[in-house]
Structures are given as structure tokens and as C-alpha cells.
Amino acid sequence: MAYVYTDKTLQSEHWPEPTQAAVLWERAKHWEQNANYWKARAESAERRMLEHYCTEEGN
């Protein structure tokens, strides 16, 4: 598991701006991947639910 730097830590004087930008970029990529994962899961669940609903009506 990777260490997560807090905003307060990143904004301290010890971190140069390019390093702050790199960490924030990685954080944004992570959250985008996370959102895409859960979107796909929700769409898959919706598809399965609708398929199940359609087969229930046919019986």
C-alpha cells in the first residue's frame, strides 16, 4: 500500500512545486481509475438487473 500525502504535508515548504504537482497528478489519476471502476460495476449491475427483470416477465 502506498503512502498518501495529505494536502497539509504537500503544502509545507519542504516540498518543491514540481513534486507537489506530481503527487497531485498521481492522486487525480487514482481517483479517475477508481471512478471508472465503480461506474463499470454499476453499469454491469444495472445490466444484470434489467436482464433478470426481462426474464421474469417472460415466464
C-alpha positions as CSV (number, residue, x, y, z in Angstrom):
1,M,0.0,0.0,0.0
2,A,1.4,3.4,-1.0
3,Y,1.7,6.2,1.5
4,V,-0.9,9.0,0.9
5,Y,0.4,12.5,1.5
6,T,-2.0,14.9,3.0
7,D,-2.7,18.4,1.5
8,K,-1.1,19.9,4.6
9,T,2.1,17.9,4.1
10,L,2.3,18.8,0.4
11,Q,1.9,22.5,1.1
12,S,4.8,22.6,3.5
13,E,7.9,24.4,2.5
14,H,9.8,21.2,2.2
15,W,8.1,20.1,-1.0
16,P,9.1,21.8,-4.3
17,E,6.2,22.7,-6.6
18,P,7.1,20.0,-9.3
19,T,7.0,17.3,-6.6
20,Q,3.7,18.6,-5.3
21,A,2.3,18.6,-8.9
22,A,3.5,15.0,-9.4
23,V,1.8,13.8,-6.3
24,L,-1.4,15.6,-7.1
25,W,-1.3,14.2,-10.6
26,E,-0.9,10.7,-9.3
27,R,-3.8,11.3,-6.9
28,A,-6.0,12.5,-9.7
29,K,-5.2,9.5,-11.8
30,H,-6.0,7.2,-8.9
31,W,-9.4,8.8,-8.3
32,E,-10.2,8.7,-12.0
33,Q,-9.4,5.0,-12.2
34,N,-11.5,4.5,-9.0
35,A,-14.5,6.3,-10.5
36,N,-14.2,4.4,-13.8
37,Y,-14.1,1.1,-11.9
38,W,-17.2,1.9,-9.9
39,K,-19.0,3.2,-12.9
40,A,-18.4,-0.1,-14.7
41,R,-19.5,-2.1,-11.7
42,A,-22.8,0.0,-11.5
43,E,-23.4,-0.4,-15.2
44,S,-22.8,-4.2,-15.0
45,A,-25.2,-4.5,-12.1
46,E,-27.8,-2.5,-13.9
47,R,-27.5,-4.7,-17.0
48,R,-27.8,-7.8,-14.9
49,M,-30.8,-6.4,-13.1
50,L,-32.6,-5.5,-16.3
51,E,-31.8,-8.9,-17.8
52,H,-33.3,-10.6,-14.8
53,Y,-36.3,-8.3,-14.9
54,C,-36.9,-9.1,-18.6
55,T,-36.7,-12.9,-18.0
56,E,-39.1,-12.6,-15.1
57,E,-41.8,-11.0,-17.3
58,G,-41.3,-13.7,-19.9
59,N,-42.2,-16.6,-17.5
